[in-house]
Amino acid sequence: MERKEQDMLPLSHEIVEVDGVYVNEAGQEEHLHRGQHFPADPVLGKTEWKLTEYSFDNHHEGKTDERLVPKEDDEDKKGKITSPRRQIQT
């Protein structure tokens, strides 16, 4: 028997432990944060919630970190092999 079959999904009115997007049995998606309670469905009442996507706050401004952008005129790159077919010329 697999472990997935034994795990119980969180029910409505339980506390959220991980920030992310959750889907209930009816297919409704909710973006929930840690510390909130899982909402109950108005028709079904208590439902199970499954985590489908983690929420990450990596890029607050939507910009790539400048240290990760390759530079055209990099002095440190001279003398390094940048391609497997390129040989160092001295």
GIZITA-V527796 format. One record per residue. N is the residue number from 1. RES is the residue in three letters. OMEGA is omega as a letter, one per 30 degrees, with the letter a starting at -180 (NA if undefined). Layout:
((N/RES/OMEGA) (N/RES/OMEGA))
This chain:
((1/MET/a) (2/GLU/l) (3/ARG/a) (4/LYS/a) (5/GLU/a) (6/GLN/a) (7/ASP/l) (8/MET/l) (9/LEU/l) (10/PRO/l) (11/LEU/l) (12/SER/l) (13/HIS/l) (14/GLU/a) (15/ILE/l) (16/VAL/a) (17/GLU/a) (18/VAL/l) (19/ASP/l) (20/GLY/l) (21/VAL/a) (22/TYR/l) (23/VAL/l) (24/ASN/a) (25/GLU/a) (26/ALA/l) (27/GLY/l) (28/GLN/l) (29/GLU/l) (30/GLU/l) (31/HIS/a) (32/LEU/l) (33/HIS/l) (34/ARG/l) (35/GLY/l) (36/GLN/l) (37/HIS/l) (38/PHE/a) (39/PRO/l) (40/ALA/l) (41/ASP/a) (42/PRO/a) (43/VAL/a) (44/LEU/a) (45/GLY/l) (46/LYS/l) (47/THR/l) (48/GLU/l) (49/TRP/a) (50/LYS/l) (51/LEU/a) (52/THR/a) (53/GLU/l) (54/TYR/l) (55/SER/a) (56/PHE/l) (57/ASP/a) (58/ASN/a) (59/HIS/a) (60/HIS/a) (61/GLU/a) (62/GLY/a) (63/LYS/l) (64/THR/l) (65/ASP/a) (66/GLU/a) (67/ARG/a) (68/LEU/a) (69/VAL/l) (70/PRO/a) (71/LYS/a) (72/GLU/a) (73/ASP/a) (74/ASP/a) (75/GLU/a) (76/ASP/a) (77/LYS/l) (78/LYS/a) (79/GLY/l) (80/LYS/l) (81/ILE/a) (82/THR/a) (83/SER/l) (84/PRO/a) (85/ARG/a) (86/ARG/l) (87/GLN/l) (88/ILE/l) (89/GLN/a) (90/THR/NA))
